[in-house]
Amino acid sequence: MSSRIAATLIGLVAIALWAILALLTAASGTVPPFQLLAMTFAVGAAIGVASWLFRPGATRALRPPWPVWLLGVGGLFGYHAVYFAALKQAPPAEASLVAFLWPLLIVLFSALLPGERLRWFHVAGALLGFAGVVALALGRGVGLDAQNLPGYGLALCCAFIWSGYSVLSRRFKAVSTDAVVGFCIATALLAVPCHLLFEQTVWPASPTEWLAILGLGLGPVGAAFYTWDHGVKHGDIRLLGVASYATPILSTLVLVAVGFAQPTLALGFACLLIVGGALLAAQDQLFGREKAS
């Protein structure tokens, strides 16, 4: 197995972990967003710090150039801060739909990277993936309302922030993924004053809620960012972009499995579109067409 394929598979782990984000967030109770951000990113940072016990030299990754810090902290904290602001200006389902343009933007922006070549099937696969997300949203009765335009604008900013972070990370592929530990620490620290300014503290009310927050920090808001960083830096970023559309589908399937949601025809149709889009975008990997003209 080539290192590029291995890195792509590691990046796909992040997508699988993000599939349980909605479930664990729902199970975390009424902890407000910025407080939850501070708590979960603190856990996520602890994962990396713990790994340093076995790799003492890894701490050198906390001294990257300032553009790397700006990109990392801007990506992790910036995305979540703007997303929370979008949720205050527009209904969550609609805001999430607009924000989920980021996989398509990753595919399009990847054409600007050295050594990457954007083919028609990458774009077509990304469009099929977005169509799947739209089909899922329409099946839930989601509709865009003009009065929520400010929220949609913020959600669109989210799409550009995360896609920009993911693609530009490729430009710093020489920087170790250990640097993400520093980004997580900074994000947790920045979330604290935002919480104190805009929210009232609400602590988890049960052991289940505490475990959900721990799970968020270990998985979707922890390990996922480390695996995503490695994937976008060293794997097939176009395929990862298209495959990211599986996140809302997998998330919904998880909710269906635990009884938090009901299976629908729209969900099945969305699954077909997204799987079809991913297979189309991956044809150069599946059939060895990477060097095709």
N, C-alpha and C positions, 0 to 999 in steps of 0.2 A: 504494500500500500504506500503510495507516495505521500510525502509530507503535506502537500496541498490538500489531498483528499482527507487525510487525518485531521488537519486543521479545520476543514469544512465540517466534518462530523462533530468535532468539539464545539464549533459554533452552533450546530443544531441542538446541542444539549441546552443552550440558553433558551431556545424556542420552546423546548419541552418543559423547562422550568417555568417559563412565563405562562404556560397553560394553566398552572395552578395558582396564579396570582389572584384571580378573582375569587376563587374558593377560600383561600387563606385570608384575603382582605375581608370578605364577608364574615368569616369566623372570628376576626379580631375585635368585633364589637364596635363600640362607638368612639374609639380613639380618634381624635381629629387628625386630618391629613399630615400637617407638618410635624406634629408630635410622632405620628407613625413613621414618617420619613426619618426623623432623627433616631428613633429606636431601632428601626430595621437596618439602616445604613451603619449604625454602630455595631450591630451584630455582623453585618457583611464585612466591615473592616476587621473585626476580630478574627474572622476566618484567615485573612491574609497575614495578620500579625502572628497568629498561631503557627502558620507555616514557616515563619522565619526561625522558629526554634530548631528546625531541621535544616535550614538554609541560611546561615548567618549573613552571607554575602548579599542576600536578596535586598537588604535594606538600602543598598546603593541606588535602587530604582526610585527612591524617594527624592532623588536629586536630578530630575530631568530638566531640560530647558524650560523657560517660562511659557513658551507657546504650548507645550505639552500639558502643563498645569491648567492653562486657560482653556484648552480644548476639553480636558477630562472633567474638570469641575463644572465648566459651562455646559457640557453634555449631560452629566448626571444630575446636578442640582438644577441647572437651567431648564431642562426638559420637565422635571417634576414640578418645579415652581410655576412655570407657565401653564402646565396642564391643570394644576389645581385652580389657577386663576380662570382658565377656560370653563371649568366645571361650575364656577360661580356665575358665569355669564350665559351658559347654554346648558340644556339637559345633558346628563352624562352620556346617554347612548349616542346622541347626535354629535357631541363633541368628540367622542371616541372614534366615530366613523371618519370624521374629517382628519383627526390626528393620525389615523391609520393609513394615510397616504405615504407615510415614511418608507415602507418597503419599496413602493414604486419609485420614489425619489432616489433610494439607494441604488436601484438598478440603473436609473438614468444617469446619476452622478458618477457611477463607476466608470463611465466612458471617459471621464477626465483623468483617470488614474494612469500612471505609466505602466505599460505592459498589459493593460486590459483592453479588450475589444468587445464592444457592445454589438450583438447580433440581433436580427429581427425577432428571433424566438425568445430572447431574454425579455424584450419589451412586451411581446405578445403574452408571455407567461405571467409577467407582472400585472398586465391589464386583466387577464383572466382571474388572477388572485384577488385583485381589488373588486372585480365583479362578484366574486364569491362573498366578500365581506359585505358588499352592498345588498346582495340577495339575503344574507343573514339578517341584516338590519331591517330590510323591508318586511321580512317575515315576522319581525317583532313589532311592526307598525311604526317604525322610525320615519320621521319626515322632517325636512329642514324648514325652519320658520324664519322669515326675514327679520323678525324682531330680535333674534338671537345672533345677528351677524357679528357683533363684537366678540362673542364667545367662539364663533366659528373661526374668526380671524386669529384668535389666540391659539386655537387648536391647530390651525394651519402652521402657525409658528412652531408648534411642537413638532410637527412633521419635518420641518426644515432643520430644527435643532438636532433631532435624533439622527436623521439621515446624514446631516453634515458631520456630526460627531463620528458616526460609524465609518463614513467614507474617508474623512480626513485622518482617522486613526491609522489608516493604511499608509499614510505618508510618514508615519512615525513607527514603522514596523520594527525598527531596531530597538525601540524602547520596550523594556521588559513589561509583561503583564503585571508584574509586582507593583508597578506604578499605580494600578487601579486601587490598591490599598489606600494610598494617599488621597485619591479622588473620593473614596468612600468616607474617609475621616473628615475631609473638608465639607462634604455634603451633609454629613450628620451635624457638624458644628454650625454650619450656616442655617440649618433647619431649626435650630434651637431659638435664635432671636425671632425668626419668622413665627414660630409657634407662640412665643411670649407676647408678640405684638398683635397677632390676629386671632388667636384661639384661646379657649379655656381648657386647662389641663383635665383630661379624663383618663384615669388609669384602667387597665383591663379589669373586668369584674369577676373573672373566673379563671381557673387553671387552663381551661380550654382556650380562652382568649390569649393568655400568655404564651401557650404553646403555638398558637397560630402566628403570633408576632415573631417568635423564635424561628418558626418554619419559614416565614417570609424573609427574614434576615439571612438564613442559611441557604435558601434556594433562589426564588425569583428576584430578591433584592440583594443577593450576595454572590453565590457561585455563578449565577447567570451572567453577571457583568464581567467576571473573569474569563469565562468560556467564550462570551461574545467578543471580547477584546482580542483573544487569540484567534478566533475564527475570522474576523474581518481583517486582521492584519496579515494572516498567512494562508487563509482558505479562499474559496471561490465566493467572492463578495456578491456577485450577481445572483448566484444560486441561493445564498443565504437571504438576500433581499426578498426573492420570490417566496422562499420557504417560510418567511416570517408571517405570511398571510395565514399560515396554519394556526397561529396563536389564538385568534378569537374562536376558531372552529374547535380546536382542542379544548380551549377553556370552556366552551359551551357543552362539549361532550362530557367533560369532567363534572360540570354542574348537573347534567342529566343523570349521570351515573350515581350521584349521591342524592338525587331527588330534589335539587334546587331549581331545576328547569325541566321542561317537557320536550321530548323529541318532536320535530316538525318536518314537513316536506321541505320547507325553506332551508333547514339545517342540512338535510341530505343533498339538496341541489347545490348549496354552498360548498359542501365537502367535495363534490364532483368537480366543480369549477376550480377549486384551489389545488386539488391533487392533479388535475389536468394541466393547470398552469405550471406547477412545479415540475412535472414530467417534461413539459415542453421546454422550459427554461434549462433543464438539466440534460438535454439531448446531447450536448457536446461531451458531457461526462459519461453518459450512458453508452453512446455509440462512437466515442473517440473522434468527435468532429471539432475538437478545440482548434485545430490548425486549418480548418476549412476556410476557403475564401468566400 
